[in-house]
Amino acid sequence: MTVWYVYILSTAQQVYYTGITNQPERRLRQHSGHIKGGAKALRGKGPLQFECVFEVADKSTALKLEAWIKRHSRRDKEDIIRQTRQPPADMAAAQLATGFIRQMNSTLHSQ
């Protein structure tokens, strides 16, 4: 079974973009123009970076969460991002998530 991710990324102008993927690193490279297939809305808006990434069980759930996030205001999205940066009860999970976001951002910027 394929794991899916819902992400919020930010542009250099601090505009938020929400999407889904089953390969976050590849998708960020696509959006950044390093490989073919990125969203037209993000062309020339870099550097791009993940603000938060949510792992979900399947594509259907990813699409529903993406739609839910997109219906919300910028302020709501900032709250979502801020909440993902607060340490949850499970510190190991928080460290893993933070490390994943840092890894995705550093991978993009090193290429």
N, C-alpha and C positions, 0 to 999 in steps of 0.2 A: 504494500500500500504506500502510495506517495504522500509525503508530508507536504503540506502547503503552508505558505506564510502570507500574512497581511502586513504591509509596511507603510510607514509614513516617512517620507524623506523631505528634506528641505533643500531649496536652491540657494544660490549666493545672495539672492534678494529676500531670503527668508520666507519664500512662498512654500506652502506645504502641498505635497502630492501624495496621494494614497493609491496603492495598487496591490496586486497579488502576484505570487510566483511560487514555483516549487524549487527554484534555485536563486536565492537572494543575491549572491555574488555576481552571477551571470547577468541578472536583471539590472543591477546597478551599473555594471559595465555597459550594458545596452543603452540605458538611459543617458549615460555619460558620453556616448558616442564612440566608445572604444571598440565595440562590435555592433553589427547590424541588429536592428530590431527595437530600438528605444521609442518612447512616446514622443510624438512631434511637439507636444506642449512643453517638453523639457529641453529641446534643442537650444544650445547657446545659453543655458541658464546656470551652468555649473560654476564652481564645483558643487556636486550633489553629495549629500550624506544622509545616511539613515538616522532618523530621530528615534524610531522604535520599530521593532519587528515582533510580530506575534506568530507563534507556531500554532496551527490548527489541524484538526484531524483529516479534513478532506476539502476538496475544491468547493463543494456546495457551501460549507461553513465559511470558507475564505470569502466567497462572493457575497454572502450575507453580511459578514463583518465589514467588508470593504464598503458596501452600500450604506451600512449604518454609519460608518465614520464619515463618508462623503456627505451625508445629510446634515452633518453638524457644522457649526460655525468654527471659525479660526480659534476663538477663545476656548471652545470645547476641545478642539484638537490639541491645543496647548495643555489643557488639563489632562488629557489622555497621555500625552508625552511626559508630563511632569509626574503623573502617577506611576508610569513604568520605570521612572528613575528613582522612586522611593523604594527603600529596601523592604521586600515582602517578608513574611514570617520565615520563609525558607531562604536563608542567606546564600546557600549554595546555588539555588536557582537564580537569585539576583546576580551573583557574580558571573554565572554562566551567560545570562542574557546580556549583561554589560560587556563582557568579553566578546560575545558574538557581534554586537553592534560595533565595537571598536575594531574588531578584525575586519569586518566588511568595509568600514570607512578607510582603514589603513591600506587594505588591499587595493582599493580603487585609487587612492592618492599616490601609491607607489608605482603605478603603471603609467 
